[in-house]
Amino acid sequence: PCYNYTVLDDPWRATNYLYSSQIMCDAWVSWSGWYRLFLQGQSVQMPDTCVDELSCGTAAPLWLNGGHPKVEDGVVTRGVCGHWRNNCCYFQSNPIKVKACPGNYYVYEFVSPVRCHSGYCA
């Protein structure tokens, strides 16, 4: 997966991006395979601590629960939390797979979240 991924570079996925008129929802996406996150041309990772509600272009931003793996860990499964109603893990979304790659970046096997309006943060 480190060399066979889709680039995901939506500017609205940034943790400092507050949603505007359109609230994004990753449940509408047909996820398939592995993804690498970029913002403004820079490789970034999914946050692994709580993200403010109404950021990442969505109402309930999704963050990685359990931390990022090391290269030697291989592919790991991690929980995904959605922040809503002042609770960092108000709902647990579907788990995703994560892999640390040589070259200091991560790839993610994203799946549809359990509900709208939630989206993966970068």
C-alpha positions in Angstrom: 0.0 0.0 0.0 3.0 2.4 0.4 3.4 2.6 -3.3 -0.2 2.0 -4.5 -2.4 4.7 -3.1 -4.8 7.4 -4.1 -3.9 11.0 -3.2 -6.5 12.7 -1.0 -5.9 16.4 -1.0 -9.2 18.2 -0.2 -8.4 21.5 1.4 -11.5 21.3 3.6 -10.0 18.3 5.4 -7.6 20.6 7.3 -8.2 20.7 11.1 -8.3 24.5 10.9 -10.9 24.6 8.2 -14.3 25.5 9.5 -17.3 24.3 7.4 -18.9 26.9 5.2 -22.3 26.6 3.4 -21.8 23.0 2.5 -21.2 20.4 5.3 -19.1 17.6 3.9 -19.9 13.9 4.5 -17.5 11.0 3.8 -20.4 8.5 3.9 -21.2 9.7 0.4 -17.7 8.6 -0.9 -17.1 5.3 -2.6 -13.9 4.4 -0.7 -11.7 1.8 -2.3 -8.1 0.9 -1.4 -5.4 3.0 0.3 -5.1 6.8 0.6 -2.3 9.2 1.4 -3.2 12.7 2.8 -1.9 15.9 1.4 -2.6 19.6 2.3 -1.2 22.4 0.1 1.2 19.9 -1.5 2.6 18.7 1.8 2.2 15.1 3.0 0.2 15.1 6.3 -1.3 12.6 8.6 -4.7 12.1 10.2 -4.9 13.7 13.7 -4.6 11.2 16.5 -6.0 13.5 19.2 -9.4 15.1 19.5 -10.3 17.7 16.8 -12.7 20.6 17.5 -16.4 20.1 16.4 -17.3 21.8 13.2 -13.8 21.6 11.8 -12.4 19.6 8.8 -15.3 20.9 6.7 -17.8 18.8 8.6 -20.0 18.8 11.7 -18.4 15.8 13.5 -14.7 15.5 12.5 -13.2 12.0 12.5 -9.8 11.4 14.1 -7.6 8.3 14.7 -8.0 6.7 18.1 -5.0 4.6 19.1 -2.1 6.5 17.5 -0.1 5.9 14.4 2.0 2.7 13.9 5.8 2.4 13.3 7.1 1.0 10.0 7.9 -2.3 11.7 4.3 -2.7 12.9 3.0 -3.3 9.4 -0.7 -2.8 8.7 -2.7 -2.1 11.9 -6.3 -1.5 12.6 -7.3 1.6 14.5 -10.5 3.0 15.9 -12.0 6.2 14.5 -13.8 8.7 16.8 -16.3 11.4 15.8 -16.4 14.5 18.0 -19.9 15.7 18.6 -21.9 17.2 21.5 -18.7 18.2 23.4 -17.7 14.5 23.5 -14.4 13.7 21.7 -15.6 10.2 21.0 -19.4 10.7 21.0 -19.6 8.0 18.3 -17.2 5.4 17.2 -17.0 5.2 13.4 -15.9 2.1 11.5 -12.3 1.1 12.1 -9.7 1.7 9.4 -6.4 0.2 8.5 -3.2 2.3 8.8 0.4 1.7 7.6 3.6 3.6 8.3 5.7 3.8 5.2 9.4 4.3 4.6 9.9 8.0 3.9 8.0 9.1 6.9 4.4 9.1 5.7 1.2 7.1 6.3 -1.4 5.5 4.2 -4.9 4.8 5.3 -7.6 2.3 4.2 -10.6 4.6 4.7 -14.2 3.2 4.8 -17.5 4.9 4.9 -18.2 6.4 8.3 -21.2 5.3 10.3 -23.1 8.6 9.8 -23.3 12.0 8.2 -22.2 14.6 8.7 -18.7 13.4 9.5 -15.5 13.4 7.6 -11.9 12.3 7.9 -9.5 15.1 9.1 -6.0 15.8 7.9 
